[in-house]
């Protein structure tokens, strides 16, 4: 079996290794699990549902892809500053 070459940004790889070590997981296993899920026959929705999304990202993207939600930029700005600075 030949070995494939995978090129990953050095800084990203170093940060990922530190992150994995702090959480007590093997980085190779994380990558293998990701790739296994990525090539599976599951639907895109099933694949997405298996990945952890931080609350910070969820808060930024909470209206993304939902055309029924009307976003008022001024209201969003006011909400952001209110939450961040207590205004």
N, C-alpha and C positions, 0 to 999 in steps of 0.2 A: 504494500500500500504506500503510495507516495504521500509526502507531506505537502499540504497546501500552504501558501504564504499569505498571511493576513497582515495588512499594513494598518496600524492604528496610531493616531497622533500620540507622541511620547508623553506629553503633559496629561492628556486625557487618560492614558493607560496608568500613569503614576497615581493620579487622583483616584481612579477606580480601584486600584490595588489598595490604597490607604483606606478607602471607604469599605471595601470588602473585609479587610483585616479588622477594622473597628467593629464590624458586625459579625465577625467569626465565620465568614463564608469563603469558599474557594472561588476565586475570580474565574478560573477556567470553567468551573461548573455553571456559573451564572451565564457565561457566554454560550456554553453548549446548550443549556436549557432554553435560552432565548432563541438560538438558531433552530433547535428542535421544534419549538412552538411556531416559529416563523414559517417553516416549510411544511407544517402539518396541513391536513385537508380541512381544518376548521374554517368557519367563516371569519371574515375580518372582524366582525363584532365580537365573536368568541375570543379571538386572539387579543383584541384590545381589552376585553373585560378581565383578562388574566394579568395584565400589567398594573402595578401599583402606580397611582397618580397622586402626587402630594396635594395636600389641601391648598397650598399656595398656587399651584398650577390650576387646580379646579376653580379657585376663586377668580383667576384671570380669564379663564375660558368658559365660564358658566353659561354664557349666552351663545357661544360659538355653535354654528350649525343649526340654530333653532330660529327659523324665519318668523315664527309666531311671536317671538319676543322683540318688542320694539325698545331700542336702547337710546336713551337721551344722554348725549355726551356730557352736558352740563350737570345732570343729575348724578351720573357716574363719577364725575370729577368731585362734586360735593361730597358724595358718599365716601370716596377714597380719602379725601382730606379729613373728613369727620372721623373715620376709623383710625387713620394714621396719627393725627394730631389732636383728636378730641375737640375739633372745632364745631 
